[in-house]
Amino acid sequence: MSINIETDELIPLGILATQRLGKRPSPATLWRWRLHGVNGARLAVVKSGGCWMTTAAAFAEFLRAQTANCSPAPLADDAPAERSAATQKKLAAAGLL
């Protein structure tokens, strides 16, 4: 996501994160979000007057991308994986099958 500095409402990163998350993230966390990202998602920011700014839309996209990147891929047919014969024997011996 790209931030349009002419039309988007810019909000200081620390303030927006505090509003959305209900607690103030550490400065190191904010630094990591904008520089390295989390789970392959990086937060779009711009610097204005010595303060890192972002938009509500960019922050929402960052959270969505993190979630999508860390969720496991669904199984092709949503069927459980097959157990080996040895595993089935062990489970049967333990009275679990």
Beta strands, then each sheet from edge to edge (+ up, - down):
strand 1: 11-12
strand 2: 46-48
strand 3: 51-54
sheet 1: 1+ 3- 2+
end
